[in-house]
Amino acid sequence: MAPQKDKKPKKSTWKFNLDLTHPVEDGIFDSGNFEQFLWEKVKVNDKTGYLGNVVHTECFKNKITFFLRNSSLKGI
């Protein structure tokens, strides 16, 4: 008999790491303002500024990490 596969749907989670170390050290970029820009401009289900439970962000010094729980993210 052939092995059976689990029929659980896969949870699609995407992770984006933004390393802004060099532009921040040069003084031409502010990571906090960029994170705020992304919160205001990214669309989820055709709504800007509402990321809900789909997008989670973490900001640590000069690095921003975005976690997306499914593929309902639209462009900027």
PQR file of N, CA, C, O and H, with PARSE charges and radii, in Angstrom:
ATOM      1  N   MET A   1       0.822  -1.182   0.000 -0.4000 1.5000
ATOM      2  CA  MET A   1       0.000   0.000   0.000 -0.0000 2.0000
ATOM      3  C   MET A   1       0.867   1.247   0.000  0.5500 1.7000
ATOM      4  O   MET A   1       1.925   1.283   0.628 -0.5500 1.4000
ATOM      5  N   ALA A   2       0.418   2.244  -0.695 -0.4000 1.5000
ATOM      6  CA  ALA A   2       1.159   3.504  -0.756 -0.0000 2.0000
ATOM      7  C   ALA A   2       0.930   4.304   0.522  0.5500 1.7000
ATOM      8  O   ALA A   2      -0.161   4.255   1.090 -0.5500 1.4000
ATOM      9  H   ALA A   2      -0.442   2.214  -1.205  0.4000 1.0000
ATOM     10  N   PRO A   3       1.941   5.040   0.981 -0.5600 1.5000
ATOM     11  CA  PRO A   3       1.746   5.861   2.183  0.2800 2.0000
ATOM     12  C   PRO A   3       0.734   6.972   1.919  0.5500 1.7000
ATOM     13  O   PRO A   3       0.690   7.559   0.838 -0.5500 1.4000
ATOM     14  N   GLN A   4      -0.076   7.239   2.939 -0.4000 1.5000
ATOM     15  CA  GLN A   4      -1.097   8.270   2.802 -0.0000 2.0000
ATOM     16  C   GLN A   4      -0.552   9.607   3.269  0.5500 1.7000
ATOM     17  O   GLN A   4       0.228   9.685   4.218 -0.5500 1.4000
ATOM     18  H   GLN A   4      -0.040   6.762   3.817  0.4000 1.0000
ATOM     19  N   LYS A   5      -0.970  10.633   2.596 -0.4000 1.5000
ATOM     20  CA  LYS A   5      -0.543  11.976   2.949 -0.0000 2.0000
ATOM     21  C   LYS A   5      -1.568  12.604   3.884  0.5500 1.7000
ATOM     22  O   LYS A   5      -2.758  12.290   3.830 -0.5500 1.4000
ATOM     23  H   LYS A   5      -1.604  10.569   1.825  0.4000 1.0000
ATOM     24  N   ASP A   6      -1.087  13.486   4.734 -0.4000 1.5000
ATOM     25  CA  ASP A   6      -2.000  14.247   5.580 -0.0000 2.0000
ATOM     26  C   ASP A   6      -2.792  15.203   4.703  0.5500 1.7000
ATOM     27  O   ASP A   6      -2.245  15.821   3.790 -0.5500 1.4000
ATOM     28  H   ASP A   6      -0.121  13.741   4.778  0.4000 1.0000
ATOM     29  N   LYS A   7      -4.076  15.318   4.984 -0.4000 1.5000
ATOM     30  CA  LYS A   7      -4.927  16.187   4.180 -0.0000 2.0000
ATOM     31  C   LYS A   7      -5.184  17.516   4.865  0.5500 1.7000
ATOM     32  O   LYS A   7      -6.210  18.149   4.619 -0.5500 1.4000
ATOM     33  H   LYS A   7      -4.520  14.816   5.725  0.4000 1.0000
ATOM     34  N   LYS A   8      -4.271  17.946   5.719 -0.4000 1.5000
ATOM     35  CA  LYS A   8      -4.397  19.241   6.376 -0.0000 2.0000
ATOM     36  C   LYS A   8      -3.960  20.328   5.402  0.5500 1.7000
ATOM     37  O   LYS A   8      -2.952  20.174   4.713 -0.5500 1.4000
ATOM     38  H   LYS A   8      -3.437  17.431   5.918  0.4000 1.0000
ATOM     39  N   PRO A   9      -4.706  21.419   5.341 -0.5600 1.5000
ATOM     40  CA  PRO A   9      -4.253  22.513   4.474  0.2800 2.0000
ATOM     41  C   PRO A   9      -3.008  23.173   5.042  0.5500 1.7000
ATOM     42  O   PRO A   9      -2.879  23.362   6.252 -0.5500 1.4000
ATOM     43  N   LYS A  10      -2.106  23.517   4.155 -0.4000 1.5000
ATOM     44  CA  LYS A  10      -0.874  24.170   4.595 -0.0000 2.0000
ATOM     45  C   LYS A  10      -1.159  25.616   4.952  0.5500 1.7000
ATOM     46  O   LYS A  10      -1.894  26.308   4.247 -0.5500 1.4000
ATOM     47  H   LYS A  10      -2.211  23.364   3.173  0.4000 1.0000
ATOM     48  N   LYS A  11      -0.584  26.060   6.030 -0.4000 1.5000
ATOM     49  CA  LYS A  11      -0.679  27.464   6.401 -0.0000 2.0000
ATOM     50  C   LYS A  11       0.478  28.186   5.727  0.5500 1.7000
ATOM     51  O   LYS A  11       1.647  27.905   5.990 -0.5500 1.4000
ATOM     52  H   LYS A  11       0.014  25.498   6.603  0.4000 1.0000
ATOM     53  N   SER A  12       0.134  29.104   4.870 -0.4000 1.5000
ATOM     54  CA  SER A  12       1.188  29.836   4.178 -0.0000 2.0000
ATOM     55  C   SER A  12       1.609  31.029   5.026  0.5500 1.7000
ATOM     56  O   SER A  12       0.833  31.959   5.246 -0.5500 1.4000
ATOM     57  H   SER A  12      -0.816  29.333   4.656  0.4000 1.0000
ATOM     58  N   THR A  13       2.826  30.986   5.488 -0.4000 1.5000
ATOM     59  CA  THR A  13       3.380  32.080   6.272 -0.0000 2.0000
ATOM     60  C   THR A  13       4.629  32.575   5.566  0.5500 1.7000
ATOM     61  O   THR A  13       5.550  31.810   5.280 -0.5500 1.4000
ATOM     62  H   THR A  13       3.456  30.230   5.309  0.4000 1.0000
ATOM     63  N   TRP A  14       4.638  33.842   5.297 -0.4000 1.5000
ATOM     64  CA  TRP A  14       5.789  34.461   4.663 -0.0000 2.0000
ATOM     65  C   TRP A  14       6.500  35.323   5.670  0.5500 1.7000
ATOM     66  O   TRP A  14       5.877  35.912   6.553 -0.5500 1.4000
ATOM     67  H   TRP A  14       3.890  34.463   5.528  0.4000 1.0000
ATOM     68  N   LYS A  15       7.817  35.395   5.535 -0.4000 1.5000
ATOM     69  CA  LYS A  15       8.631  36.208   6.433 -0.0000 2.0000
ATOM     70  C   LYS A  15       9.558  37.074   5.584  0.5500 1.7000
ATOM     71  O   LYS A  15      10.305  36.573   4.744 -0.5500 1.4000
ATOM     72  H   LYS A  15       8.323  34.916   4.817  0.4000 1.0000
ATOM     73  N   PHE A  16       9.495  38.380   5.819 -0.4000 1.5000
ATOM     74  CA  PHE A  16      10.345  39.324   5.111 -0.0000 2.0000
ATOM     75  C   PHE A  16      11.234  40.027   6.118  0.5500 1.7000
ATOM     76  O   PHE A  16      10.742  40.619   7.079 -0.5500 1.4000
ATOM     77  H   PHE A  16       8.888  38.788   6.501  0.4000 1.0000
ATOM     78  N   ASN A  17      12.538  39.966   5.905 -0.4000 1.5000
ATOM     79  CA  ASN A  17      13.498  40.659   6.761 -0.0000 2.0000
ATOM     80  C   ASN A  17      14.079  41.847   6.000  0.5500 1.7000
ATOM     81  O   ASN A  17      14.587  41.698   4.889 -0.5500 1.4000
ATOM     82  H   ASN A  17      12.937  39.486   5.125  0.4000 1.0000
ATOM     83  N   LEU A  18      13.998  43.007   6.603 -0.4000 1.5000
ATOM     84  CA  LEU A  18      14.576  44.211   6.015 -0.0000 2.0000
ATOM     85  C   LEU A  18      15.716  44.671   6.906  0.5500 1.7000
ATOM     86  O   LEU A  18      15.497  45.092   8.042 -0.5500 1.4000
ATOM     87  H   LEU A  18      13.585  43.128   7.506  0.4000 1.0000
ATOM     88  N   ASP A  19      16.932  44.589   6.387 -0.4000 1.5000
ATOM     89  CA  ASP A  19      18.101  45.037   7.136 -0.0000 2.0000
ATOM     90  C   ASP A  19      18.459  46.440   6.660  0.5500 1.7000
ATOM     91  O   ASP A  19      18.961  46.616   5.549 -0.5500 1.4000
ATOM     92  H   ASP A  19      17.110  44.248   5.464  0.4000 1.0000
ATOM     93  N   LEU A  20      18.203  47.429   7.496 -0.4000 1.5000
ATOM     94  CA  LEU A  20      18.395  48.830   7.136 -0.0000 2.0000
ATOM     95  C   LEU A  20      19.607  49.435   7.832  0.5500 1.7000
ATOM     96  O   LEU A  20      19.654  50.645   8.052 -0.5500 1.4000
ATOM     97  H   LEU A  20      17.795  47.286   8.398  0.4000 1.0000
ATOM     98  N   THR A  21      20.571  48.618   8.176 -0.4000 1.5000
ATOM     99  CA  THR A  21      21.709  49.064   8.970 -0.0000 2.0000
ATOM    100  C   THR A  21      22.508  50.167   8.283  0.5500 1.7000
ATOM    101  O   THR A  21      22.744  51.220   8.875 -0.5500 1.4000
ATOM    102  H   THR A  21      20.533  47.635   7.997  0.4000 1.0000
ATOM    103  N   HIS A  22      22.919  49.940   7.058 -0.4000 1.5000
ATOM    104  CA  HIS A  22      23.795  50.907   6.388 -0.0000 2.0000
ATOM    105  C   HIS A  22      23.109  52.241   6.092  0.5500 1.7000
ATOM    106  O   HIS A  22      23.709  53.282   6.357 -0.5500 1.4000
ATOM    107  H   HIS A  22      22.727  49.084   6.576  0.4000 1.0000
ATOM    108  N   PRO A  23      21.879  52.267   5.556 -0.5600 1.5000
ATOM    109  CA  PRO A  23      21.240  53.578   5.335  0.2800 2.0000
ATOM    110  C   PRO A  23      20.973  54.338   6.633  0.5500 1.7000
ATOM    111  O   PRO A  23      21.057  55.566   6.653 -0.5500 1.4000
ATOM    112  N   VAL A  24      20.655  53.628   7.716 -0.4000 1.5000
ATOM    113  CA  VAL A  24      20.402  54.297   8.998 -0.0000 2.0000
ATOM    114  C   VAL A  24      21.699  54.860   9.562  0.5500 1.7000
ATOM    115  O   VAL A  24      21.713  55.973  10.087 -0.5500 1.4000
ATOM    116  H   VAL A  24      20.587  52.631   7.699  0.4000 1.0000
ATOM    117  N   GLU A  25      22.791  54.102   9.460 -0.4000 1.5000
ATOM    118  CA  GLU A  25      24.079  54.589   9.954 -0.0000 2.0000
ATOM    119  C   GLU A  25      24.566  55.797   9.157  0.5500 1.7000
ATOM    120  O   GLU A  25      25.232  56.673   9.707 -0.5500 1.4000
ATOM    121  H   GLU A  25      22.780  53.198   9.033  0.4000 1.0000
ATOM    122  N   ASP A  26      24.239  55.848   7.871 -0.4000 1.5000
ATOM    123  CA  ASP A  26      24.629  56.989   7.040 -0.0000 2.0000
ATOM    124  C   ASP A  26      23.761  58.213   7.297  0.5500 1.7000
ATOM    125  O   ASP A  26      24.098  59.315   6.863 -0.5500 1.4000
ATOM    126  H   ASP A  26      23.698  55.135   7.425  0.4000 1.0000
ATOM    127  N   GLY A  27      22.653  58.028   7.996 -0.4000 1.5000
ATOM    128  CA  GLY A  27      21.777  59.145   8.331 -0.0000 2.0000
ATOM    129  C   GLY A  27      20.816  59.547   7.234  0.5500 1.7000
ATOM    130  O   GLY A  27      20.251  60.640   7.280 -0.5500 1.4000
ATOM    131  H   GLY A  27      22.379  57.132   8.348  0.4000 1.0000
ATOM    132  N   ILE A  28      20.618  58.686   6.248 -0.4000 1.5000
ATOM    133  CA  ILE A  28      19.709  59.031   5.156 -0.0000 2.0000
ATOM    134  C   ILE A  28      18.369  58.317   5.270  0.5500 1.7000
ATOM    135  O   ILE A  28      17.505  58.483   4.409 -0.5500 1.4000
ATOM    136  H   ILE A  28      21.078  57.799   6.210  0.4000 1.0000
ATOM    137  N   PHE A  29      18.189  57.533   6.310 -0.4000 1.5000
ATOM    138  CA  PHE A  29      16.989  56.709   6.412 -0.0000 2.0000
ATOM    139  C   PHE A  29      16.620  56.536   7.875  0.5500 1.7000
ATOM    140  O   PHE A  29      17.502  56.430   8.728 -0.5500 1.4000
ATOM    141  H   PHE A  29      18.891  57.398   7.010  0.4000 1.0000
ATOM    142  N   ASP A  30      15.323  56.505   8.177 -0.4000 1.5000
ATOM    143  CA  ASP A  30      14.848  56.264   9.537 -0.0000 2.0000
ATOM    144  C   ASP A  30      13.946  55.033   9.509  0.5500 1.7000
ATOM    145  O   ASP A  30      12.902  55.050   8.856 -0.5500 1.4000
ATOM    146  H   ASP A  30      14.607  56.592   7.485  0.4000 1.0000
ATOM    147  N   SER A  31      14.331  53.972  10.204 -0.4000 1.5000
ATOM    148  CA  SER A  31      13.589  52.718  10.142 -0.0000 2.0000
ATOM    149  C   SER A  31      12.197  52.844  10.754  0.5500 1.7000
ATOM    150  O   SER A  31      11.269  52.187  10.282 -0.5500 1.4000
ATOM    151  H   SER A  31      15.179  53.959  10.735  0.4000 1.0000
ATOM    152  N   GLY A  32      12.021  53.658  11.780 -0.4000 1.5000
ATOM    153  CA  GLY A  32      10.708  53.842  12.392 -0.0000 2.0000
ATOM    154  C   GLY A  32       9.718  54.490  11.445  0.5500 1.7000
ATOM    155  O   GLY A  32       8.556  54.090  11.383 -0.5500 1.4000
ATOM    156  H   GLY A  32      12.775  54.191  12.164  0.4000 1.0000
ATOM    157  N   ASN A  33      10.177  55.490  10.708 -0.4000 1.5000
ATOM    158  CA  ASN A  33       9.310  56.139   9.722 -0.0000 2.0000
ATOM    159  C   ASN A  33       8.970  55.203   8.570  0.5500 1.7000
ATOM    160  O   ASN A  33       7.859  55.248   8.041 -0.5500 1.4000
ATOM    161  H   ASN A  33      11.121  55.815  10.758  0.4000 1.0000
ATOM    162  N   PHE A  34       9.910  54.362   8.182 -0.4000 1.5000
ATOM    163  CA  PHE A  34       9.651  53.419   7.099 -0.0000 2.0000
ATOM    164  C   PHE A  34       8.626  52.376   7.525  0.5500 1.7000
ATOM    165  O   PHE A  34       7.763  51.995   6.735 -0.5500 1.4000
ATOM    166  H   PHE A  34      10.812  54.326   8.612  0.4000 1.0000
ATOM    167  N   GLU A  35       8.716  51.915   8.765 -0.4000 1.5000
ATOM    168  CA  GLU A  35       7.730  50.959   9.270 -0.0000 2.0000
ATOM    169  C   GLU A  35       6.339  51.595   9.274  0.5500 1.7000
ATOM    170  O   GLU A  35       5.362  50.954   8.888 -0.5500 1.4000
ATOM    171  H   GLU A  35       9.417  52.225   9.407  0.4000 1.0000
ATOM    172  N   GLN A  36       6.251  52.835   9.703 -0.4000 1.5000
ATOM    173  CA  GLN A  36       4.969  53.549   9.697 -0.0000 2.0000
ATOM    174  C   GLN A  36       4.448  53.715   8.267  0.5500 1.7000
ATOM    175  O   GLN A  36       3.248  53.576   8.030 -0.5500 1.4000
ATOM    176  H   GLN A  36       7.045  53.356  10.017  0.4000 1.0000
ATOM    177  N   PHE A  37       5.332  54.007   7.321 -0.4000 1.5000
ATOM    178  CA  PHE A  37       4.949  54.123   5.913 -0.0000 2.0000
ATOM    179  C   PHE A  37       4.345  52.819   5.409  0.5500 1.7000
ATOM    180  O   PHE A  37       3.314  52.829   4.736 -0.5500 1.4000
ATOM    181  H   PHE A  37       6.307  54.120   7.514  0.4000 1.0000
ATOM    182  N   LEU A  38       4.983  51.698   5.732 -0.4000 1.5000
ATOM    183  CA  LEU A  38       4.465  50.410   5.278 -0.0000 2.0000
ATOM    184  C   LEU A  38       3.106  50.108   5.900  0.5500 1.7000
ATOM    185  O   LEU A  38       2.229  49.558   5.233 -0.5500 1.4000
ATOM    186  H   LEU A  38       5.820  51.689   6.278  0.4000 1.0000
ATOM    187  N   TRP A  39       2.921  50.460   7.172 -0.4000 1.5000
ATOM    188  CA  TRP A  39       1.626  50.253   7.829 -0.0000 2.0000
ATOM    189  C   TRP A  39       0.533  51.051   7.130  0.5500 1.7000
ATOM    190  O   TRP A  39      -0.603  50.588   7.032 -0.5500 1.4000
ATOM    191  H   TRP A  39       3.633  50.907   7.714  0.4000 1.0000
ATOM    192  N   GLU A  40       0.861  52.240   6.646 -0.4000 1.5000
ATOM    193  CA  GLU A  40      -0.143  53.096   6.012 -0.0000 2.0000
ATOM    194  C   GLU A  40      -0.417  52.724   4.561  0.5500 1.7000
ATOM    195  O   GLU A  40      -1.518  52.975   4.072 -0.5500 1.4000
ATOM    196  H   GLU A  40       1.784  52.617   6.726  0.4000 1.0000
ATOM    197  N   LYS A  41       0.541  52.137   3.859 -0.4000 1.5000
ATOM    198  CA  LYS A  41       0.405  51.928   2.420 -0.0000 2.0000
ATOM    199  C   LYS A  41       0.102  50.497   1.999  0.5500 1.7000
ATOM    200  O   LYS A  41      -0.408  50.296   0.896 -0.5500 1.4000
ATOM    201  H   LYS A  41       1.436  51.933   4.257  0.4000 1.0000
ATOM    202  N   VAL A  42       0.390  49.497   2.820 -0.4000 1.5000
ATOM    203  CA  VAL A  42       0.157  48.108   2.436 -0.0000 2.0000
ATOM    204  C   VAL A  42      -1.341  47.819   2.507  0.5500 1.7000
ATOM    205  O   VAL A  42      -2.013  48.214   3.460 -0.5500 1.4000
ATOM    206  H   VAL A  42       0.804  49.660   3.715  0.4000 1.0000
ATOM    207  N   LYS A  43      -1.857  47.126   1.489 -0.4000 1.5000
ATOM    208  CA  LYS A  43      -3.279  46.795   1.427 -0.0000 2.0000
ATOM    209  C   LYS A  43      -3.490  45.336   1.820  0.5500 1.7000
ATOM    210  O   LYS A  43      -2.759  44.453   1.373 -0.5500 1.4000
ATOM    211  H   LYS A  43      -1.311  46.805   0.715  0.4000 1.0000
ATOM    212  N   VAL A  44      -4.495  45.091   2.659 -0.4000 1.5000
ATOM    213  CA  VAL A  44      -4.944  43.748   2.984 -0.0000 2.0000
ATOM    214  C   VAL A  44      -6.439  43.727   2.715  0.5500 1.7000
ATOM    215  O   VAL A  44      -7.186  44.522   3.286 -0.5500 1.4000
ATOM    216  H   VAL A  44      -5.089  45.808   3.022  0.4000 1.0000
ATOM    217  N   ASN A  45      -6.876  42.831   1.854 -0.4000 1.5000
ATOM    218  CA  ASN A  45      -8.278  42.744   1.448 -0.0000 2.0000
ATOM    219  C   ASN A  45      -8.793  44.085   0.940  0.5500 1.7000
ATOM    220  O   ASN A  45      -9.897  44.502   1.290 -0.5500 1.4000
ATOM    221  H   ASN A  45      -6.269  42.186   1.390  0.4000 1.0000
ATOM    222  N   ASP A  46      -8.006  44.750   0.125 -0.4000 1.5000
ATOM    223  CA  ASP A  46      -8.345  46.042  -0.498 -0.0000 2.0000
ATOM    224  C   ASP A  46      -8.543  47.177   0.491  0.5500 1.7000
ATOM    225  O   ASP A  46      -9.236  48.143   0.173 -0.5500 1.4000
ATOM    226  H   ASP A  46      -7.109  44.411  -0.160  0.4000 1.0000
ATOM    227  N   LYS A  47      -7.963  47.093   1.669 -0.4000 1.5000
ATOM    228  CA  LYS A  47      -8.047  48.169   2.661 -0.0000 2.0000
ATOM    229  C   LYS A  47      -6.638  48.569   3.070  0.5500 1.7000
ATOM    230  O   LYS A  47      -5.836  47.722   3.463 -0.5500 1.4000
ATOM    231  H   LYS A  47      -7.400  46.308   1.927  0.4000 1.0000
ATOM    232  N   THR A  48      -6.337  49.860   2.978 -0.4000 1.5000
ATOM    233  CA  THR A  48      -5.031  50.334   3.418 -0.0000 2.0000
ATOM    234  C   THR A  48      -5.096  50.701   4.889  0.5500 1.7000
ATOM    235  O   THR A  48      -6.132  51.147   5.382 -0.5500 1.4000
ATOM    236  H   THR A  48      -6.988  50.548   2.659  0.4000 1.0000
ATOM    237  N   GLY A  49      -4.005  50.517   5.575 -0.4000 1.5000
ATOM    238  CA  GLY A  49      -3.918  50.900   6.977 -0.0000 2.0000
ATOM    239  C   GLY A  49      -4.531  49.907   7.931  0.5500 1.7000
ATOM    240  O   GLY A  49      -4.449  50.101   9.144 -0.5500 1.4000
ATOM    241  H   GLY A  49      -3.163  50.155   5.175  0.4000 1.0000
ATOM    242  N   TYR A  50      -5.147  48.844   7.430 -0.4000 1.5000
ATOM    243  CA  TYR A  50      -5.744  47.840   8.302 -0.0000 2.0000
ATOM    244  C   TYR A  50      -5.053  46.513   8.024  0.5500 1.7000
ATOM    245  O   TYR A  50      -5.377  45.823   7.057 -0.5500 1.4000
ATOM    246  H   TYR A  50      -5.214  48.687   6.445  0.4000 1.0000
ATOM    247  N   LEU A  51      -4.110  46.167   8.872 -0.4000 1.5000
ATOM    248  CA  LEU A  51      -3.379  44.920   8.658 -0.0000 2.0000
ATOM    249  C   LEU A  51      -3.963  43.768   9.451  0.5500 1.7000
ATOM    250  O   LEU A  51      -3.692  42.607   9.145 -0.5500 1.4000
ATOM    251  H   LEU A  51      -3.847  46.727   9.658  0.4000 1.0000
ATOM    252  N   GLY A  52      -4.760  44.070  10.466 -0.4000 1.5000
ATOM    253  CA  GLY A  52      -5.485  43.054  11.209 -0.0000 2.0000
ATOM    254  C   GLY A  52      -4.606  41.945  11.734  0.5500 1.7000
ATOM    255  O   GLY A  52      -3.512  42.188  12.244 -0.5500 1.4000
ATOM    256  H   GLY A  52      -4.980  45.013  10.715  0.4000 1.0000
ATOM    257  N   ASN A  53      -5.096  40.716  11.605 -0.4000 1.5000
ATOM    258  CA  ASN A  53      -4.369  39.541  12.080 -0.0000 2.0000
ATOM    259  C   ASN A  53      -3.497  38.930  10.991  0.5500 1.7000
ATOM    260  O   ASN A  53      -2.866  37.896  11.206 -0.5500 1.4000
ATOM    261  H   ASN A  53      -5.984  40.519  11.191  0.4000 1.0000
ATOM    262  N   VAL A  54      -3.460  39.559   9.835 -0.4000 1.5000
ATOM    263  CA  VAL A  54      -2.736  38.995   8.704 -0.0000 2.0000
ATOM    264  C   VAL A  54      -1.252  39.331   8.760  0.5500 1.7000
ATOM    265  O   VAL A  54      -0.415  38.490   8.434 -0.5500 1.4000
ATOM    266  H   VAL A  54      -3.973  40.400   9.661  0.4000 1.0000
ATOM    267  N   VAL A  55      -0.919  40.549   9.168 -0.4000 1.5000
ATOM    268  CA  VAL A  55       0.464  41.024   9.151 -0.0000 2.0000
ATOM    269  C   VAL A  55       0.909  41.365  10.566  0.5500 1.7000
ATOM    270  O   VAL A  55       0.199  42.036  11.315 -0.5500 1.4000
ATOM    271  H   VAL A  55      -1.599  41.233   9.432  0.4000 1.0000
ATOM    272  N   HIS A  56       2.098  40.889  10.913 -0.4000 1.5000
ATOM    273  CA  HIS A  56       2.698  41.203  12.208 -0.0000 2.0000
ATOM    274  C   HIS A  56       4.095  41.746  11.932  0.5500 1.7000
ATOM    275  O   HIS A  56       4.847  41.171  11.145 -0.5500 1.4000
ATOM    276  H   HIS A  56       2.675  40.344  10.304  0.4000 1.0000
ATOM    277  N   THR A  57       4.439  42.848  12.578 -0.4000 1.5000
ATOM    278  CA  THR A  57       5.762  43.432  12.364 -0.0000 2.0000
ATOM    279  C   THR A  57       6.551  43.455  13.661  0.5500 1.7000
ATOM    280  O   THR A  57       5.993  43.577  14.752 -0.5500 1.4000
ATOM    281  H   THR A  57       3.828  43.316  13.217  0.4000 1.0000
ATOM    282  N   GLU A  58       7.851  43.337  13.515 -0.4000 1.5000
ATOM    283  CA  GLU A  58       8.774  43.477  14.637 -0.0000 2.0000
ATOM    284  C   GLU A  58       9.888  44.413  14.195  0.5500 1.7000
ATOM    285  O   GLU A  58      10.432  44.272  13.100 -0.5500 1.4000
ATOM    286  H   GLU A  58       8.304  43.239  12.629  0.4000 1.0000
ATOM    287  N   CYS A  59      10.215  45.350  15.035 -0.4000 1.5000
ATOM    288  CA  CYS A  59      11.281  46.296  14.730 -0.0000 2.0000
ATOM    289  C   CYS A  59      12.326  46.195  15.838  0.5500 1.7000
ATOM    290  O   CYS A  59      12.026  46.446  17.005 -0.5500 1.4000
ATOM    291  H   CYS A  59       9.773  45.465  15.925  0.4000 1.0000
ATOM    292  N   PHE A  60      13.549  45.828  15.473 -0.4000 1.5000
ATOM    293  CA  PHE A  60      14.638  45.700  16.425 -0.0000 2.0000
ATOM    294  C   PHE A  60      15.831  46.463  15.885  0.5500 1.7000
ATOM    295  O   PHE A  60      16.456  46.046  14.909 -0.5500 1.4000
ATOM    296  H   PHE A  60      13.794  45.624  14.525  0.4000 1.0000
ATOM    297  N   LYS A  61      16.142  47.570  16.514 -0.4000 1.5000
ATOM    298  CA  LYS A  61      17.221  48.469  16.085 -0.0000 2.0000
ATOM    299  C   LYS A  61      17.038  48.857  14.628  0.5500 1.7000
ATOM    300  O   LYS A  61      16.135  49.631  14.309 -0.5500 1.4000
ATOM    301  H   LYS A  61      15.635  47.909  17.307  0.4000 1.0000
ATOM    302  N   ASN A  62      17.860  48.348  13.750 -0.4000 1.5000
ATOM    303  CA  ASN A  62      17.818  48.728  12.338 -0.0000 2.0000
ATOM    304  C   ASN A  62      17.263  47.621  11.450  0.5500 1.7000
ATOM    305  O   ASN A  62      17.510  47.613  10.244 -0.5500 1.4000
ATOM    306  H   ASN A  62      18.594  47.719  14.009  0.4000 1.0000
ATOM    307  N   LYS A  63      16.524  46.697  12.026 -0.4000 1.5000
ATOM    308  CA  LYS A  63      15.962  45.595  11.254 -0.0000 2.0000
ATOM    309  C   LYS A  63      14.456  45.545  11.474  0.5500 1.7000
ATOM    310  O   LYS A  63      13.974  45.668  12.600 -0.5500 1.4000
ATOM    311  H   LYS A  63      16.323  46.703  13.005  0.4000 1.0000
ATOM    312  N   ILE A  64      13.728  45.366  10.392 -0.4000 1.5000
ATOM    313  CA  ILE A  64      12.279  45.235  10.444 -0.0000 2.0000
ATOM    314  C   ILE A  64      11.931  43.868   9.880  0.5500 1.7000
ATOM    315  O   ILE A  64      12.430  43.486   8.821 -0.5500 1.4000
ATOM    316  H   ILE A  64      14.119  45.266   9.477  0.4000 1.0000
ATOM    317  N   THR A  65      11.077  43.128  10.581 -0.4000 1.5000
ATOM    318  CA  THR A  65      10.637  41.822  10.131 -0.0000 2.0000
ATOM    319  C   THR A  65       9.123  41.837   9.992  0.5500 1.7000
ATOM    320  O   THR A  65       8.412  42.239  10.914 -0.5500 1.4000
ATOM    321  H   THR A  65      10.672  43.438  11.441  0.4000 1.0000
ATOM    322  N   PHE A  66       8.633  41.399   8.840 -0.4000 1.5000
ATOM    323  CA  PHE A  66       7.208  41.284   8.583 -0.0000 2.0000
ATOM    324  C   PHE A  66       6.850  39.811   8.497  0.5500 1.7000
ATOM    325  O   PHE A  66       7.519  39.045   7.805 -0.5500 1.4000
ATOM    326  H   PHE A  66       9.211  41.073   8.092  0.4000 1.0000
ATOM    327  N   PHE A  67       5.794  39.413   9.199 -0.4000 1.5000
ATOM    328  CA  PHE A  67       5.263  38.067   9.119 -0.0000 2.0000
ATOM    329  C   PHE A  67       3.874  38.149   8.500  0.5500 1.7000
ATOM    330  O   PHE A  67       3.014  38.864   9.015 -0.5500 1.4000
ATOM    331  H   PHE A  67       5.251  40.036   9.762  0.4000 1.0000
ATOM    332  N   LEU A  68       3.640  37.435   7.410 -0.4000 1.5000
ATOM    333  CA  LEU A  68       2.351  37.413   6.737 -0.0000 2.0000
ATOM    334  C   LEU A  68       1.739  36.040   6.921  0.5500 1.7000
ATOM    335  O   LEU A  68       2.392  35.033   6.647 -0.5500 1.4000
ATOM    336  H   LEU A  68       4.338  36.855   6.992  0.4000 1.0000
ATOM    337  N   ARG A  69       0.503  35.979   7.378 -0.4000 1.5000
ATOM    338  CA  ARG A  69      -0.122  34.695   7.661 -0.0000 2.0000
ATOM    339  C   ARG A  69      -0.767  34.034   6.459  0.5500 1.7000
ATOM    340  O   ARG A  69      -0.888  32.809   6.439 -0.5500 1.4000
ATOM    341  H   ARG A  69      -0.028  36.797   7.601  0.4000 1.0000
ATOM    342  N   ASN A  70      -1.183  34.785   5.465 -0.4000 1.5000
ATOM    343  CA  ASN A  70      -1.707  34.186   4.243 -0.0000 2.0000
ATOM    344  C   ASN A  70      -1.388  35.084   3.067  0.5500 1.7000
ATOM    345  O   ASN A  70      -0.706  36.098   3.217 -0.5500 1.4000
ATOM    346  H   ASN A  70      -1.084  35.780   5.482  0.4000 1.0000
ATOM    347  N   SER A  71      -1.873  34.720   1.915 -0.4000 1.5000
ATOM    348  CA  SER A  71      -1.467  35.432   0.707 -0.0000 2.0000
ATOM    349  C   SER A  71      -2.447  36.529   0.300  0.5500 1.7000
ATOM    350  O   SER A  71      -2.565  36.822  -0.889 -0.5500 1.4000
ATOM    351  H   SER A  71      -2.427  33.896   1.793  0.4000 1.0000
ATOM    352  N   SER A  72      -3.144  37.135   1.236 -0.4000 1.5000
ATOM    353  CA  SER A  72      -4.106  38.175   0.879 -0.0000 2.0000
ATOM    354  C   SER A  72      -3.472  39.557   0.859  0.5500 1.7000
ATOM    355  O   SER A  72      -4.184  40.561   0.873 -0.5500 1.4000
ATOM    356  H   SER A  72      -3.048  36.897   2.202  0.4000 1.0000
ATOM    357  N   LEU A  73      -2.154  39.623   0.826 -0.4000 1.5000
ATOM    358  CA  LEU A  73      -1.448  40.903   0.789 -0.0000 2.0000
ATOM    359  C   LEU A  73      -1.434  41.441  -0.633  0.5500 1.7000
ATOM    360  O   LEU A  73      -1.162  40.708  -1.584 -0.5500 1.4000
ATOM    361  H   LEU A  73      -1.577  38.807   0.815  0.4000 1.0000
ATOM    362  N   LYS A  74      -1.726  42.711  -0.764 -0.4000 1.5000
ATOM    363  CA  LYS A  74      -1.669  43.364  -2.074 -0.0000 2.0000
ATOM    364  C   LYS A  74      -0.496  44.323  -2.078  0.5500 1.7000
ATOM    365  O   LYS A  74       0.152  44.516  -1.049 -0.5500 1.4000
ATOM    366  H   LYS A  74      -1.946  43.307   0.009  0.4000 1.0000
ATOM    367  N   GLY A  75      -0.224  44.910  -3.196 -0.4000 1.5000
ATOM    368  CA  GLY A  75       0.922  45.788  -3.367 -0.0000 2.0000
ATOM    369  C   GLY A  75       0.798  47.110  -2.643  0.5500 1.7000
ATOM    370  O   GLY A  75      -0.221  47.422  -2.027 -0.5500 1.4000
ATOM    371  H   GLY A  75      -0.751  44.752  -4.031  0.4000 1.0000
ATOM    372  N   ILE A  76       1.854  47.863  -2.737 -0.4000 1.5000
ATOM    373  CA  ILE A  76       1.901  49.179  -2.098 -0.0000 2.0000
ATOM    374  C   ILE A  76       1.377  50.201  -3.081  0.5500 1.7000
ATOM    375  O   ILE A  76       1.320  51.390  -2.765 -0.5500 1.4000
ATOM    376  H   ILE A  76       2.682  47.610  -3.238  0.4000 1.0000
TER
END
